[in-house]
Amino acid sequence: MNNPTFYVNPQRTWMSVRYHNKIIVLLKHQQLGLPNGKKTLASVPERIRSDRRLMARVAREILATDGVLGFYNATSNHIHKYGRIQIRMSARHIIEELGHFLRDELGMTVSCRFDIQGDGDHTLPQHILQINRAEDIERWKREIGFSNPSHISRFMVFQEVGHCPPGTSITNRLLFLTGCSSRLDELGEVPVDAIVSILDLMRKDFGSPISEGKAIVAAIEKINRRLESNLGRALPAIIRD
């Protein structure tokens, strides 16, 4: 496989990776049936929909990239203890197929609706899947799982204190979960040993990340060296030696 190309937006905290490999493109387009270009009309290939194990993995990664796990308040005490999974996509078929899988295969209560995002000439169709029941979110954790570290850290805070307030960053939550802070509103860098420990705990309890904590820290350091060499900048620092 050719070496990937890294792109970093200097104004925002995100990085993209682009691979230049014909085999991957053909696998994605011809074998998996995933179209090139805009994905408004995309659907989950039938060979995946017919396999419960594969469909669960697709659901997990769709949530990781196009969804959110959050906690909300429904009473006057403003404690955010009610979980919600929400996925927004322009691809109506994928939302419908995912909803069908969750309802019919896993027995969850799922709502699907249509919305418009944006104003004027810049509107985009949004198809929304939402899960509100606590037992369904627990079932998602048990039978599908989470792979987004931000979602996992929210769930871990909820498990620790019974709620997860809004407006916290993953750094806030990692500092709290590692015991480096007793509050959820502090910023700072997490010691290497602490971040390795919490990543290994995520791996044990949630099955993600796949790699061990030490390997992830080493990979971050390698990526940073590459970015600093090619672009003169690194990922935002959340780990200290």
N, C-alpha and C positions, 0 to 999 in steps of 0.2 A: 504494500500500500504506500502511496506517496505520502510525504510528510504533510501534515495538516497546516493550513494557514490560519493564524490567530488574528482577530480583529478586536480592538479595544476602543470603545467610545470614551473620549476624555471627559465628556460632560456628564456621563451617567455611569453607574456601576454595573456594567454588563460587558460580557465578552462573547464573541461568537467564534465558532471554528468551522472552517470550510475545507472539505476534502475534494481533491481532484482525482477521481478514480472512476473509470468507466464501468468496472464491475459492480461497484456499489450503486451507481446510477441505474444500471440495467436491472439489478436485483430489486431495487425500490420500485421501478416503473413497471417492469414486465412480470416479475415473480410475485411481488406483493400487491401489485395493482394500485400503487399510490401515484397519483398524477403529478406531473411537473407543473410549476407555476402556481396560480392561486388554487386554494383547496376548498372553495365554496361548495363545489359539487362532489367533494370527496366522500367516500364511504369506507367502512372497514371491510377488507376482503373477506369473501365467504369462507375461505379456508381458515381464517382466524376466528370468525364469528361462530363457526361450528365446533371450535375447540374451547371448552370452558377455561382451561388453564391459560391458554394464550390470550383469550379475551380479558381475563382478569389482569394480565400483565399490561395489556393495552390500556385498560381503564386506569391502572396505577400511573402509567406514564402520561396519559392525557391529563389527569389531575395535576401531576407534577409540573406540566408545562402550560396548561390553559385553565387551571382551576385554583381554588383557594380553600384551605381549611381554616375557618375562623371561629371565634367564640363571641357570643353576643348576649346582651342583657335583655330581659323581657319583663323586668319588674322595676319598681322605683328605687331599689337599692343600688342599681347600676353595676352589679357584679356580672361580669361577662363569663357565664358558666354554661351557656347553651351552644353546643357545637353546630356548625353548618358547613356542609361541603357544597361548593358551587363551581360549575364549569361553564364557561362562556366560549362559544365558537361560532364562526360564520357558517360552518359546515353543518347544515340541518340534518343530513343523513346520519352523520356520526353521533350527534346528540340523540337521535331517535334510536339508533342501534344500541348505543350505550344504555339508554333508558330501558329498552326491552331486555337487555341482559341483566341489569340490576333488579328489575321487577320480577321477571319470569324465571331466571336462573337462581338468583340469590334471595328473592322474596323481600326486597327492600321497598319501602314507600318512597317514590321518586316523583317529583314534579318537573314538567318540561314546559317552557313558555318561550314566546318570541318577543324581542325588544329591538329598538333602534338606538344605536350609539352615535353620538355626534350631532351636529346641527347643519342646516343649509345643504350645500352641495357636498358636504363631507360626512354624510351619514353612512353607517355600515350596519347590515343586518346582524343581529346577535341572537343565537339560539341558546337558551339557558337551561341547564339541568341542575336541580337542587335537592339536597337531602338534609332533613332537619332532625329526624328522630335520633335520640342518643343511642338506642339499640342498633340502628342502622349504621351509624358512624363506627360503633364498636365492631359490627359485622364487617364493614369495609376494612378496618384495621386487621381483623383476624383473617379474612378470606382474600383480600386484595392487597392490602398493605400500602405503605407510603414510601416514596423515594426522594421527595423534595425535602432537604434538610430544614428549610424554614417551617414547613408543615410539621415535621417530626418534632422540632423544638417547641412549637406551640402545644402540641399534644403532650409532650413531656412536662411542660409547665403546668398544664391543666391537671395532669396526674399528680403532680407534686403539691399543688395548693388548692385544687378544686375550681380554678378559673384561670383565664388568660386575658389580661387587659389588652385593649387595642393600642396601636401606636408604638409597640415595642419592635425593635429591630432584632435580627438574629444574633447580633453581638450582645444586646441587652440580655437575651434569653440564655445565650451560652455562658455569659459571666455568672448569671444566677444559677444555672443548672450545675456548673462546675464548682459552685461554692465560693467563687471569687468575689461575689457581691451578694448582699442580703436583700437587694432591691432590684426591680425590673426596669429602672430608668437610668441606670449608670452605663457609661461607655468606657471602653478601654480595650486593651489587648489581653488575650487569654494565654496563660503560660502553655508551652508545648505539651508538658505532661498532662495538664488538665484537658486540653483539647483532644489529645489522643485517647484519654480515658472516656470522655463523653462520646466520641465517635465510636469507640468499641462498644459502649453501652447501647447506642442507637442500633448498631449492627446486630447485637444480641437480641434486643427487644423488638426491633422492627424489620430486621432482615436487610436493612439498608443503612449505610453504604455497604457494598459488597466487599471492598478492600478493608484491611485493618487500618486503624488510626495512624500508625507510624508510616505506612505506605502512602496514605493520603497527604500527610504533611510533607513527605519527601517529594510527592508529585507537585504539590503547590510550590515548593521551593524551586523545582526544576522549571516549571512554567514561568515563574517570576524571573529566573535567570534568562530564559529565552526572550521574554517580553522586554526586559531591561536591555538586552543585547540588540534586539531588533527595533524596538520602539522607544526606548529610553524611559519606560514607566513600568510599574508593577501593579499587581492586584492590590486592592485596599488592605492594609495591614490589620489583621485581627488576632495574630499569633505573635507572641514574644518568646524569645529564648529564655 
